[in-house]
Amino acid sequence: MKEVCWPYFDPEFENLNERVHGPSCRVCIDNESFNGCTVVKVDSVNRQGLLLQVVQALSDMDLSISKSYVSSDAGWFMDVFHVTDQNGDKLTDEKVINYIQQAIVARRDLPHQVKTGCNHRKAMRRNTDIESPSEHTAIELSGTDRPGLFSEISAALADLRCNVIEAHAWSHNERLACVAYIEDQLTHSRIDDPRRLATIEDHLSTVLHATTNPGSDSPGAHSDQGGVTTAGLPDNGNGTTTNVERRLHQLMFAGRDFDGPSGTLSLSSLSSSTEGEEGKKINVSIEGCNEKGYSVVTVECKDRPKLMFDTVCALTDMQYMVFHASMSSHSGYTFQEYYIRHVDGCTLNTGSEKERVVKCLEAAIERRVCEGVRLKLRGHNRAGLLSDITRMLRENGLAVVRADVETRGEDAVNAFYVRDMSGNKVDMETVESMRREMRPIGIEVKNESFNKPNSTERSRFSLADLFRSQLARFSINFISIR
């Protein structure tokens, strides 16, 4: 009887990709190649949303990205970031370096361990007593903005006997989005009673809808009891917790703040340019790359922290995948270039699609920009403190356009970006009067207006040049088989 021979299958075949490329995610921190920055290199099996998670990990650590190259063709993700700390120096603290490596790998391979962006920064602070937001109830708010609305929300929470442990709010194009963590004022514990949560939700909805058209689809207040590991924020679909700033982008996008009054929008030759105060300029253009079936989106604007995170958020919200990208900053200006397709594989083919992408990118960039005065207040925390501070701001004719509220041990650390309600420049004498009235709370004042760059000449790297000159070998150049 003839012996039956079966095809041989290598038992290690399933691990071939890892044996060829190494572990599923590798993070290399290079502190030797450049004197002025640290190079972060990420190699990983690619999946949708990975670029956003990597950029978010760097953003959570308040790192500035001066240059980046991205390629994610052929199922493999390769990225290089040139980063510095908040002082513009390369990274030297081994604890920070190790934490970055762990955070990126955790986002790729251990999504259930990822926490909110606020927690990332808090985990690296030393000698501070900080409670996890997951121990508190999270509340999301989104609606039509008006002068004094954040103060009214703070007062409503105080009336409902809720302490605000942490809160972050953005205002843009007459829309407000806010994520807040609260606790019971008497027991200092989470609020889990469904009836009380419903009361809080109804009360805040009434405040939000005071000037909102009842027939509109504008989102109202939403409370979420959350969980021990999620800090009350929604799951993003792969088991990870949504970053607070990521959630603010989502709330603004859902509220269509990109359709609001953001100045003039002109779509000429598939590009748009908006200009605001102090010569602030945003240039967004869209072209086609027919050879490879991409749409090429370029962004030019004033540089600032977390800019790449904001633009990648916008593309992700619109369900676009980034296959290749480059970013460089010089003389206060940044140039970004993204080669994208929709998740269904289509490119931007119609004028309406391109106009929507342009408007959404502009809105994502503008949301975080605050032309005005930044007030940082620090003092002993107590019940109703946030309500009292925001009421005083409102009574002095100041509107809060962005807020970051935190509790550190026994202290409250609040940062408010304010403007004069009448549209005039903020009166520094008014601020000084508030400083005297609020003692012993310390007030630190900083003007956040942007200055024009010293030079209009900008250094930039364009992937288009690489595509045109070495199109056939593009993917090979970025993916080396070892």
N, C-alpha and C positions, 0 to 999 in steps of 0.2 A: 504494500500500500504506500502510495506516494505521501511524503511528508508535506503537510500544508505549511506554507511560509506566509507569514503576515508582515505587512510593512512595519518597519521599525520607527517608533516615535520617541524622540529624545525626551525623557521626563523633565528636562530643564527647559523645554521649548517655550513654555509659558513665561519663563523668566528671561527670554532672549533679549527683550528690549532693555531690561535693567542691566543685563550682562554687557550689552553693547554700549549703553549710555551711562551706566553706573546707577546709583540709587534713583528712585522716582523723583526726588527733589534734592538738588545740591545747592547750597548757598556758600559762596566764597567771598570773604571780606579781604580786600587787597589794600593795604596801607603803605605799600612800598613804591608803587608805580608813579604816583603823583605827589608832589609836595603839598599842594593846596587842597586836596580832597581825598576822601576814601571811596574806593570803587567797590560796589556791591554787585556781584555776578550771581544770577539765578539760572540754573538749568533744571528743567522739569518736563515730565510728560504733560502735554497741553490739555487744557479743558476750558470751557466757557467760563469767563469771569476771573480767570487766574491773574491776568494783568492787573485788574482792579484790586484784588486782594493783596498782591505784592506792593503796589503803590500805596495802598491803605496802611499796610504794616509800617512803611517808611514814614508816611504822614502822621501816624499815631505817635511816633517818636519825635515829632516836630523837626524832622530833618529836611534840609533844603536840597532839592535836586537841581543841579546845574546842567547836567547833560544825561541823555539816556538813548540807548539803541535797543529796539525790540524786534524779535522775529519769532513767529509761531507757526510756520508752515510745516507740513509733513509730520504733524502730530507731536512735535517737540517744541517746547517753549524755551527761548534763550533771551536773556535780558541783562543789560549792563547799566548801572546807575552810578553817576558821580555825585556824591552827597557830602554835605557839611552839617555841622550842628548849628544851633541858633546863633552862635557867635561867629559863624563863617569859618570855623576851624575843622580840620579832619578829626575823625573819631579816634580817641586814644584810650578811653575807659573800656577795659576788657568786659566789664559787666554789661555795658551798653551793646558792645559788639556781639557778645554771646546771646543777649536778649533779642537782637535783630534776627540773628540766625534762627533762633527757636521760634520767634513769632512768624516768620515766613514759612518755615517748614510746617508749623502747626496749622497755618491757614491752608496749606496744600494737602497734608496727610492726616491731620488730626482736627478736623473742623469742629468737632463737638467741644473742643477745649478753648476755642477762640472766644474772647470776651469783647466788650465794647471798646471803642477807641479811647474813651476816657479812662477805662481801667488800664489800658496799656501804659499811658503816661503815668498814672498813679503808681503802677507797680514799680517804676524806676525811681520814684521820689524817696528820699531818705529822711528819717527822723520825723515823719508826719503820721498822724493817726487818721486814717481815711477808711470810711466804711464803704463796702461794696454796694453799688446801686441796686444789685440783685436782691438786696435785703429790703428794698422799698418798692412801693407801687409806682408804676410808670404811667404817665398820662401824655398822650399826644394831642396836639391842638393844631388846627389849620383853618384859616378863614380870611375874610377880607380885613385888611389892616386899617387902622385909623389912629390918629394921635392919642396917646394915652392908653391904648389897648393892653399893652403888657402890664401897665400899672393896675388896670381893672382886673386882669386875670390874677395878679398877685393878691389884690385885695379880696377877691372872691375866695381864693384858697385859704386866706387867713380867716375869713368869716366862717368857713367850713371846718375850722380847727385842723388845718393841714399844714404841717411844716414842709417847706421846700428844701430838700437836701441838695439837690442839683438841678439845674435847668439850663437849657440852651435854646435860644430863639433867633430866628432870622426874619428880617423884613425886606421884601423886594417887590417892586412893581405893584404896590398896594395889596400884597399878600403877606400873611404872617404864618410861620410854622414854628412850633415849639414842642420840645420833648422835655418833660419835667419828672423828677423822682420825688415822691412825697411820702410822709409818714404821719401817723396820728400824733397830734400835738401833746396829748396827755400821756400816752403809753410809750411814745417814741418807737412804735412798731409798725409793720406793714398794715395797710388797710385791705382786708380781705372780705369784709361783709358786702355781698352783692347789692343789698339795698342801699348801703351808704355810697358805694361806687356809682350806682345809678343816680343818686341824688347829686353827687359831685359832677357827673357827666351832664345832667340836665341843667345845673346851675351854670356851668361853664359854657354850654351850648347857648344859653340865653344871653350871656355876655358877648359871645362871638357873633350871634345873629342880630345884635342890636342894630347894626347898619347893613346887614346882609339881606339880599332879596330872598324872601322865603321860598320862591319858586326856583331858585337856582340849585345846581348840583354841587355847590361848594361843600367840601367836607366840614364837619363840625368837630366837636370834641370826642375823643375816644380814650377810654381808660382801659388799661390792661394790667391784670394782676401779675402777669409775668411768672417767673419761676426762679429757683435758686441760682441757676446758671445763665439765664437769659437776660436778667436785669429788666424784664418787662418788655423788651423790644422784640419785634416779630422775627421769626425765622426766615432766612433768605432763600430757603429752598434746598439747601444742601447740609442742613444741620448746624449751620453757624449763626451766630447772633449778628443782627444788623448793627453796624457801627452808627453811633449817634449822628454824626455829620452826614453819613450816607443816608440815614433816615430823613434828615432835614431836606436833603436834595430830593428824595422821593416824594415827600409831602408837597414841596414846592412844585415839582413837576406834575403831580396829580392835580394840583390846583391851577395849572396852566399859567404860572406866573410869566412864562415866556411870551404870552399874548398881551401882557400888560403894557402900560405906558412907559417904555424904556427909551424914549427919545425917538429918533428917526431910524427906520430900518430900510435900507435900499439893497435890492438884490440885483446887482449889475454885473454882467459877465460871470454869473454864478458866484458872486462874492458879496460880502457885506462889511461895512465899516461904521462903527458907532463911536461917537466922541462925547465925552462928558467933562466934568470939572477938571481943572488943572491939566488940560490936554490929554486926559486919559483916553486911550484909543484902543478899540478892539477890531481886529481885522480877521474875518473868517472867509475862506474861499473853498470851493469844491470843484474838482476836476475829475475826469475819468482816466483810468489806466486800462485801456481796452486790451492791451497785450496779455495781462494777467487777470482781467475781470475784477478789478478793484475800483472803488471810488476813493479819491485822494482828498482828504480834508486837511487844510492847513489853518493854523491859528497863530496870529501875531498880536501881542499885546504887552502891556507893562508886566514885568515879572513880579511875583509875590509868592509867599509860602503856600503850599498845598494847591498850586494851580493845576498841576498835572492830575492830581487826584480829582479835582472838580471836573475837568474836561473828560476824563475817562468815565466818571460817574454818569455824565450826560449821555455819552455814547452807549453805555450799558443800559441806561434807562430806556433808550430808544431801540433796544434790541439789536445793536450793531456789534459785530465781532471785529476786533483789531488784529490783523495778521502781521503787519509790520508798522513800526513807528520810530520816529526820532524826535528828540527834543534838545534844544540848546539855549542857554541864556547868556547874555552879554550886555554890559552897559545898561542894566536895568530893564532890558527888553528880553522877551522869550519868543522862540519860534518852535512850533510843534507841528508835526506832520503824521497823519494816521492813514494807513491803507486799510479800508474797511469793506465789509459786506454785511448785509442784513443776515440774521440767523437763518433765514430761508434760502440764503445763497445769492440773493439778488443785490444788485448795486443800485445807486441812486439814479433813477432814470427820468424822473419828472421834475419840473420846476417847483411844484408844491412840496415834494419830498425834500429837495435841497433847501428850500426856504425854511422849512420846519427845522431841519438840522442846524442851520445857521442861527436861527432864533433861540433854539434850546441851548446851544453852546454859549452864546452870548449871555443868556440868563444864568447859566451855571457859573460863568466867570464872574458875573456882577454880584451874585448873591452874597459872597463873602467880603466884597469890597465895601468899606465904610468911609466915605468922605466926611469927616467931621471930627469930633473930639472923643477921645477914649478916657473914660473915668474908671479907675480901678480903686475899689473901696475894700478895706480890710478892717474888721473889728470883731468884737465878741459876739457870737451868734445868740439870738434869742427869738422867741416866737413873734412872728409878725414883722421881723426886721426888713425882709424884702419888700413887703407891702409899704412900710414906712418910707423906705428909700425911694421906691419908684413913685410914690405919691408926691414926695418932695420934688423930684425931677419934673413931674407933670405940672405941679403948681408953679414951678419956675420957668414954664414954657419950653421944656426940653422933651423931645420925643425919642424913645429908645428904638433904634433901628437894628440893634443886635445886642444880645445879652449872653453872658457866660457866668453862671452862678454855681459856686461850689462850697461845700462845707469841709473844712479840714480840722478835725478834732473839735475844739471849742470855738474856732474862728470861722467866720464867713468871709469868703473871698469872691467878690463880685466885680465883673468887668462889664461896663455898659458903653456902647457906642451911641452917642446922642447927637441930635441935630436940633436946631431951633425950629419950633413948630411953625413960625411965621415965614421960614425960609431964609432968614438972615443968618449971619455968622454967629456962632455961640459967644455970648458975652462972658468974657473971662472974669469980670467983676461979679457976675451972678454965680459963677462957679466958686469963686473965692468966698462969697457970702455963704454958700452952701457948706463949704469946708468948715467955716467957723461954727455954723449951726449944728453940724453933725458930730462935732467932737464928743467923745474920743475916737470916733471912726476916722481912720486915715484915708485921704483921697489923693490918688496919684493921677495927674493930668498929662495926657499926651495927645498932640495933634496928629491925626492919622491921614491928613491930606498927602497925596503922592506928589513927588517932585518930578519934573521932566528929566529924562536921562541926559547926561552930559554930551552924549554923542548920538546922532541918529544912525550912525553906521553900526550894523549888527552882523555878528558872525553867525552863520547858520549852516547846518549840514542837511542836505536834502536827499531823501531816499530815491527821489525821481531820477537824479543823476545816475545813481547806482542801477536802477531799473533799466534805464535807456542804454547804458554802456555794457552791462553784464547781465542782461535779463535772463538768458538761458542758464546761467550759473548761479543765480541769486540764492536759491535755497541751499545749494551745495556749499556756498561760501559761509552760510550761517550754521550749518549742521555738519559737523565732522564726525565720521565714524571711527571709533578707536577700538 
